[in-house]
Structure formats: C-alpha cells, structure tokens
C-alpha cells in the first residue's frame, strides 16, 4: 500500500485491474485504492509479471503492507499454489512511491509498556511524549497493530482512549468527514512543525494578459489558455532557478525534489481540498500545461487520480483568484517547503515612471519553510516569478 | 436549434462539468459562477461543451455575456442566426 500523501496511514483496496500471470509495465494502473480523501488509481513501479494478489478487495491495510507480489520481467511467475512465492524471483511490491518520504509508520521497534509489547513508530512515540499520552492506552491501527501518529492524535482528540478502530471504507456520506479529518491532521502538523514565513509581491499582469488575449484569438475554443496556466508555468520555471523552494524537509534536512512536480490545489465540489501533482511542469509547453491541468482538475473532482499524482508534488500552487480574494497566505503541505498563492487579477492604480495608470494586477504570495530557506531567497523567488510572467512567449 | 434546445444544451454542458448540480434548481437570472460554484477552469469546460453540443464557438471576449442561464441562451440564439453553425 503506497503512501498517497503525508496524511495517509492506511487505505482500502477497492479493485484489482490485474490478475496473476498478467504482464505489467512500470506506470501501469494495477489497482484502485480508497484513501480517506479519494479513490486513487495505483500505478506499479516496475516491469514484471503479477505473481500473487495478496490483499483482497474491500480490505483496509496500513501503508507499507504488501498488496501483491511481482515476478521480474522475463522470469516465469512463481508457482501460485500454497507455497509462498520464492523471494528471489518475486519482489514484494507495494508499488513504493519514490517521494516524498512519509513519516515513518512501518517497521516500528517493539517496546514494552506495562508488561506487554506495543509497536509504535519513533515519530508517534515522540508525539505521545510531547502530548503526554500513555501509549498503553492507545489502540494501534498501523502495520501489525503499530501505533501511528494519527492514533496518538486521535487518542488526544477523543480525550478518553482507547481510540475506536478505524472504520472500513468510508461511504460517500462519510467521505467528507474523513477528508475534513485528513486535512485537519495535515494542516495542524504543518502549522505545528513548519516555521512559515510569508512574502507578497504585486505583479503587473498587463503584458502577460495582453499576450494571452492575442494568443487566444488565434486558438479554437478547445485550445484556449487560461491565465492560471501562465501563473502555474511561471512558478514551474521559476522553481528551476530556485531549487531550494522545490523539495521536502525530512529528518531535519532539506531534500531537493529534483524534478518539478507542481501540486495544483484543487477544491472539490463536495467540499474539501486535494493538491495532486502536475508532473514535470517545467518541461511542458503552455498548451500541455493547460491540457494537463484541465485533465488533473477534472479527474480530481471525479475522484480518479493516480497514485504518483497523490504522493509526489514537490511544491504547491494555490490559485484563489476565481473566488475573488485578493491574496492568500498559504499553509505549506508537509513535507514540502513552499507554497505559492495567487489572488484575483484586478484593475488597480499603478504608478510607473512618475505616471499613474490602471493595470491588471495580481498579488503573488509565498509561504515558505524558514528551516529550508530565508526571506532573501523567497524574495528572489517571487521576483523570478514576476520576470517569467513578463516573458510569456518563453513559458 | 430552438431556444428550448439551446437551453437544454447549456444545462447539459453545465451538468457535464458539475455533475452534482440539480438542473431544476438553477435560477436562470442569477450568475452561474456564483450559483453553481464554477471557477474559470470549469467555465472554459462549459464553453467547450457548449461548442460540442451546438457547434457555436464563443469567443473569449464574450464570456461575460454568458453569465446567467437566460443570458447564455439569448446569446447563443443570437449567435446562431448571425452565422449558421457548420
């Protein structure tokens, strides 16, 4: 079971799209998994032949649990009888996403509390200490009953432990509540752990919008670009010049994201929020980025995202301009280190060279992790975004 | 297309983009964006869906003329008399 976001402890396998003996290629969609937030299509991360499906549909399992085994490509699948698959031929593959490193929930050391053994992750133990929670009174819902951070937090929330078992696959009616809960845990973690600093910059949008208007005149309706595409592209390109904004803060150190996977904060019509990744956004043409964003937003709202999109954004962009707000001070999505926000593009009085004019203006904001960068770098980052917007033909 | 057919096409385009809305509950005189919680990405998809259903391509500068259901139907009716859709 892959970690589909830092807020996920477990997931329910809903459906297999493959059966033993099927050949699979890296990137193939092999299963459908229900997190508390959405139904996610899980991609496989290696080539091979499906050996055994271990988890049955409808089962809720913790992150890190093995869902299926895959034989290496070329090798015949291990016999699927009662004998367990040979470890040499069959690599256990909970399609492990490469990034971001989730808080450790698997492989917890066993410790003794009140005479009986309790499995608890190091992170959960730290949190329990901080919050003064008695581990013996907490029911673990993690791997093999391990106590996870969420269990501790839940125990605190209900005041009287032990925590009730995690409900099985939430029904549609419960999904909103579950999503609210997931957002609550994640955002509380962000504000508790990340020392945010905030910067804002007003950007004159007359040049990029004029360019966009002329560009759209030439385009059929299906190929038209939105200002949002310019904003996303400008951030993706700016990140290439400021890699310290792109990546994760894990275990007291910054880990560069390498590639630019832009998290696109997307509100869901039923309520709640999801920020799936637009992969390699810095290498996309505006057209590709526009099409990619449309596809991503539509699938997010239809509840059809893929596992890699859920797990690996390296920086998030939130655009609340459509909602008419002037600026947004974002909350960073852990373990990322920066979030760029855009407000509405509005006409404003604007002074240039001693003259006052009326210009379309957008307020760009940066919320960044002060552990990973300083205000000086953040200021440069916003200035680069402004420069990128002013050369839209290069986006 | 008759005005009724255009109205149905617009409503179909809206429900295609926002499947959870109740067509009967749409107030034809109130702004669609606010009423149905449609953002600019949704709206562009609505314009594309209208194009697919009616053949009418709405230029970007005319988007504000489609802000309510009644306005949208009126705009499309006028547009199809000006140049018949291919």
Contacts between the chains, C-beta under 8 A, distances in Angstrom:
chain1	res1	chain2	res2	distance
A	213	B	60	7.2
A	216	B	60	5.0
A	217	B	59	7.6
A	217	B	60	7.6
A	220	B	57	6.9
A	221	B	47	5.8
A	221	B	48	5.6
A	221	B	51	4.9
A	221	B	57	4.9
A	221	B	58	6.9
A	222	B	48	5.5
A	222	B	51	7.4
A	224	B	44	6.5
A	224	B	60	6.4
A	226	B	40	5.5
A	226	B	41	6.5
A	226	B	44	6.1
A	227	B	40	7.7
A	228	B	40	6.6
A	228	B	41	6.8
A	267	B	39	8.0
A	269	B	18	6.2
A	269	B	20	5.6
A	269	B	37	6.4
A	270	B	20	7.0
A	293	B	41	7.2
A	294	B	41	6.3
A	294	B	44	7.6
A	294	B	45	6.9
A	297	B	41	5.4
A	298	B	45	7.3
A	322	B	33	7.9
A	322	B	39	3.9
A	322	B	40	5.1
A	322	B	41	8.0
A	323	B	39	7.6
